[in-house]
């Protein structure tokens, strides 16, 4: 948690008033948001929308990591960026936008890739990690680091007309339990190669941000060990329960490391 004043200012109370008035949400939940640290991995179609929604909702500190620069093709779905931003780092432009939207929060931008050298330092200090990256190697690294550091993770992905979302928390099943490494080595499954409708990542991002608020403000984990599947062609949504894989190498490693 961040070292900052727990009490909301009068200006913050006014900004978040519609949220605080909500039945099932209260001042305590809003104060929990103010004290929360989150890391968003990937500032693309999912990450930039998730970040903006959580900034507006009042999450106290948002860290962003993405090494990519904005391209003209990003503007079709990545709603934080304009044509004038092309060529600049996504993380830096998004950070400036979030600070303009909500001056009461703290935002940090890292214009580098998440890798084995920086993952532990970046993730271990968070209350929640939100993964919206577009490659499997980073997803497995985020999953491994979060389970090892016992930091909650909400993983989201979107491609074409479809998206999915689930949560890893505590000793729950992890990303590798659901998607074993040996079955997910095809890095070509990306928007740049397969295409994506403008709305798909934004729908999934909204669901990811919503789940994050439920967790940070109310301690709820509705998608823990459950996979949400959304189909944009049929407008159908399914939630499938799944079990922890007892042979999962990542879970075995994390259990052994945390026991030491």
C-alpha positions as CSV (number, residue, x, y, z in Angstrom):
1,X,0.0,0.0,0.0
2,X,1.1,3.6,-0.7
3,X,2.3,5.9,2.1
4,X,-0.2,8.7,1.7
5,X,-3.1,10.3,3.6
6,X,-6.0,7.8,3.9
7,X,-8.6,10.5,4.2
8,X,-10.2,11.8,1.0
9,X,-10.1,15.5,0.4
10,X,-13.3,17.5,-0.3
11,X,-12.4,17.7,-4.0
12,X,-11.9,13.9,-4.2
13,X,-15.2,13.4,-2.4
14,X,-16.9,15.5,-5.1
15,X,-15.1,13.7,-7.9
16,X,-16.0,10.3,-6.7
17,X,-19.4,11.2,-5.3
18,X,-21.5,9.0,-7.7
19,X,-19.3,6.0,-6.8
20,X,-19.5,6.6,-3.0
21,X,-23.3,7.0,-3.2
22,X,-23.6,3.5,-4.9
23,X,-25.4,0.9,-2.9
24,X,-22.7,-1.7,-2.1
25,X,-19.8,0.8,-2.3
26,X,-18.9,3.2,0.4
27,X,-16.4,5.6,1.7
28,X,-14.1,2.8,3.0
29,X,-14.1,1.2,-0.4
30,X,-13.1,4.5,-2.0
31,X,-10.3,5.0,0.5
32,X,-9.0,1.6,-0.3
33,X,-8.8,2.6,-3.9
34,X,-6.8,5.7,-3.0
35,X,-4.2,3.6,-1.1
36,X,-3.9,0.9,-3.8
37,X,-0.8,0.3,-6.0
38,X,-1.4,-1.3,-9.4
39,X,0.8,-2.2,-12.3
40,X,-0.6,-2.3,-15.9
41,X,1.5,-4.5,-18.2
42,X,1.0,-3.3,-21.8
43,X,-0.5,0.1,-22.8
44,X,-2.3,-1.2,-26.0
45,X,-5.9,-1.7,-26.7
46,X,-6.7,-3.3,-23.3
47,X,-4.2,-1.5,-21.1
48,X,-4.9,2.1,-22.1
49,X,-8.7,1.7,-21.5
50,X,-8.2,-0.2,-18.2
51,X,-5.8,2.5,-17.0
52,X,-8.2,5.3,-17.9
53,X,-11.1,3.7,-16.2
54,X,-9.2,3.0,-13.0
55,X,-7.7,6.5,-13.0
56,X,-11.2,8.0,-13.2
57,X,-12.4,5.7,-10.4
58,X,-9.6,6.9,-8.1
59,X,-6.9,4.2,-7.9
60,X,-4.1,6.0,-6.0
61,X,-1.0,4.8,-7.9
62,X,-0.9,3.4,-11.4
63,X,2.4,2.2,-12.9
64,X,2.5,1.6,-16.6
65,X,5.0,-0.5,-18.5
66,X,5.3,-0.8,-22.3
67,X,8.3,-0.4,-24.6
68,X,6.3,0.3,-27.7
69,X,5.8,3.6,-29.5
70,X,2.4,4.7,-30.9
71,X,1.7,3.8,-34.5
72,X,-1.1,5.0,-36.8
73,X,-2.7,1.6,-36.8
74,X,-3.1,1.8,-33.0
75,X,-5.6,4.7,-33.2
76,X,-8.3,2.4,-34.4
77,X,-8.8,0.9,-30.9
78,X,-6.4,2.4,-28.4
79,X,-8.5,5.3,-27.2
80,X,-5.9,7.1,-25.2
81,X,-4.0,8.2,-28.3
82,X,-4.3,10.8,-31.1
83,X,-2.6,11.2,-34.4
84,X,-0.3,13.8,-32.9
85,X,1.0,11.1,-30.5
86,X,2.3,8.8,-33.2
87,X,6.0,8.1,-32.6
88,X,6.0,8.7,-28.9
89,X,6.1,6.1,-26.2
90,X,2.7,4.7,-25.3
91,X,3.5,4.6,-21.6
92,X,4.5,8.2,-21.4
93,X,1.6,9.5,-23.4
94,X,-0.9,7.4,-21.4
95,X,0.7,8.6,-18.1
96,X,0.2,12.2,-19.2
97,X,-3.4,11.6,-20.1
98,X,-4.1,9.9,-16.8
99,X,-2.6,12.7,-14.8
100,X,-4.8,15.2,-16.8
101,X,-7.9,13.1,-16.1
102,X,-7.2,12.8,-12.4
103,X,-4.7,15.1,-10.7
104,X,-5.2,13.3,-7.3
105,X,-3.5,10.1,-8.3
106,X,0.2,9.2,-8.9
107,X,1.3,7.7,-12.3
108,X,4.6,6.2,-13.2
109,X,5.6,5.2,-16.8
110,X,8.3,2.7,-17.7
111,X,9.3,2.7,-21.4
112,X,11.0,-0.7,-21.3
113,X,9.9,-4.3,-21.6
114,X,9.0,-6.3,-18.6
115,X,11.7,-8.9,-18.4
116,X,13.4,-11.2,-15.9
117,X,15.7,-8.4,-14.7
118,X,12.9,-5.9,-13.7
119,X,9.8,-8.1,-13.2
120,X,10.3,-8.9,-9.5
121,X,11.1,-5.3,-8.5
122,X,8.1,-3.9,-10.3
123,X,5.6,-6.5,-9.3
124,X,6.4,-7.3,-5.7
125,X,5.4,-3.8,-4.5
126,X,1.9,-3.9,-6.1
127,X,-1.5,-4.8,-4.7
128,X,-2.7,-5.9,-8.1
129,X,-1.2,-6.5,-11.6
130,X,-3.3,-6.1,-14.7
131,X,-1.9,-7.9,-17.7
132,X,-3.1,-6.9,-21.2
133,X,0.1,-7.6,-23.2
134,X,0.1,-9.3,-26.6
135,X,2.7,-12.0,-26.3
136,X,2.8,-15.3,-24.4
137,X,6.4,-15.0,-23.1
138,X,5.5,-11.8,-21.2
139,X,2.2,-13.4,-19.9
140,X,4.1,-16.4,-18.5
141,X,6.7,-14.1,-16.9
142,X,4.0,-11.9,-15.3
143,X,2.2,-15.1,-14.1
144,X,5.3,-16.6,-12.6
145,X,6.4,-13.4,-10.9
146,X,2.9,-12.7,-9.4
147,X,2.4,-16.2,-8.1
148,X,5.9,-16.2,-6.6
149,X,5.5,-12.8,-5.0
150,X,1.9,-13.6,-4.0
151,X,0.5,-10.6,-5.8
152,X,-3.0,-10.8,-7.4
153,X,-3.2,-10.9,-11.2
154,X,-6.1,-10.2,-13.5
155,X,-5.2,-11.4,-17.0
156,X,-7.0,-10.2,-20.1
157,X,-6.7,-10.8,-23.8
158,X,-8.6,-9.9,-26.9
159,X,-8.2,-10.7,-30.6
160,X,-10.6,-10.6,-33.5
161,X,-14.1,-10.6,-32.1
162,X,-13.3,-12.5,-28.9
163,X,-11.8,-11.9,-25.5
164,X,-11.1,-13.6,-22.2
165,X,-10.4,-12.7,-18.6
166,X,-9.5,-14.5,-15.4
167,X,-7.9,-13.9,-12.0
168,X,-4.9,-15.5,-10.2
169,X,-4.9,-14.8,-6.4
170,X,-3.3,-16.4,-3.4
171,X,-2.8,-20.2,-4.0
172,X,-5.3,-20.4,-6.8
173,X,-4.7,-22.0,-10.2
174,X,-2.4,-19.8,-12.3
175,X,-2.2,-18.9,-16.0
176,X,0.1,-21.8,-16.7
177,X,-2.4,-24.2,-15.1
178,X,-5.0,-23.1,-17.7
179,X,-2.6,-22.6,-20.6
180,X,0.4,-25.0,-20.3
181,X,3.5,-23.5,-21.9
182,X,4.0,-26.4,-24.4
183,X,0.6,-25.6,-25.9
184,X,1.1,-21.8,-26.3
185,X,4.2,-21.2,-28.2
186,X,2.5,-19.5,-31.2
187,X,3.5,-15.9,-30.9
188,X,1.7,-15.1,-34.2
189,X,-1.7,-14.8,-32.4
190,X,-1.5,-11.1,-32.2
191,X,-3.7,-8.2,-33.4
192,X,-1.0,-7.2,-35.9
193,X,-1.2,-10.5,-37.6
194,X,-4.8,-11.7,-37.0
195,X,-6.8,-8.4,-36.7
196,X,-9.1,-7.1,-34.1
197,X,-12.4,-5.2,-34.1
198,X,-12.1,-1.7,-32.5
199,X,-14.6,-2.6,-29.8
200,X,-13.3,-6.0,-28.7
201,X,-10.3,-4.9,-26.5
202,X,-12.3,-2.1,-25.0
203,X,-15.1,-4.4,-23.9
204,X,-12.6,-6.7,-22.3
205,X,-10.7,-3.8,-20.7
206,X,-13.9,-2.5,-19.2
207,X,-14.5,-5.9,-17.6
208,X,-10.9,-6.1,-16.4
209,X,-11.2,-2.6,-14.8
210,X,-14.5,-3.5,-13.2
211,X,-13.1,-6.7,-11.7
212,X,-10.1,-4.7,-10.4
213,X,-12.4,-2.3,-8.6
214,X,-14.4,-5.2,-7.1
215,X,-11.1,-6.6,-5.8
216,X,-9.4,-3.4,-4.6
217,X,-12.4,-1.8,-3.1
218,X,-14.5,-4.7,-1.9
219,X,-12.1,-7.7,-1.7
220,X,-14.2,-9.7,-4.2
221,X,-12.7,-12.3,-6.5
222,X,-15.5,-13.4,-8.9
223,X,-13.2,-14.8,-11.5
224,X,-10.7,-16.6,-9.3
225,X,-10.2,-20.0,-10.9
226,X,-12.8,-19.1,-13.5
227,X,-12.3,-18.2,-17.2
228,X,-14.7,-15.6,-18.7
229,X,-15.1,-16.0,-22.4
230,X,-16.7,-13.2,-24.5
231,X,-17.8,-13.6,-28.1
232,X,-18.4,-10.4,-29.9
233,X,-20.1,-12.0,-32.9
234,X,-22.9,-13.7,-30.9
235,X,-22.8,-11.3,-27.9
236,X,-22.6,-14.4,-25.7
237,X,-20.5,-14.6,-22.5
238,X,-19.6,-17.8,-20.6
239,X,-17.8,-18.4,-17.4
240,X,-16.0,-21.7,-17.0
241,X,-14.6,-23.0,-13.7
242,X,-11.2,-24.7,-13.9
243,X,-9.0,-26.5,-11.4
244,X,-5.4,-26.1,-10.3
245,X,-3.1,-28.4,-12.3
246,X,-1.2,-30.5,-9.7
247,X,1.6,-30.9,-12.3
248,X,2.0,-27.2,-13.0
249,X,5.7,-26.4,-12.9
250,X,5.0,-22.7,-12.0
251,X,2.8,-23.6,-9.0
252,X,5.2,-26.2,-7.8
253,X,8.1,-23.7,-8.0
254,X,6.1,-20.9,-6.3
255,X,5.0,-23.3,-3.5
256,X,8.6,-24.5,-2.9
257,X,10.0,-20.9,-3.0
258,X,7.3,-19.5,-0.6
259,X,7.8,-22.4,1.8
260,X,11.5,-21.6,2.2
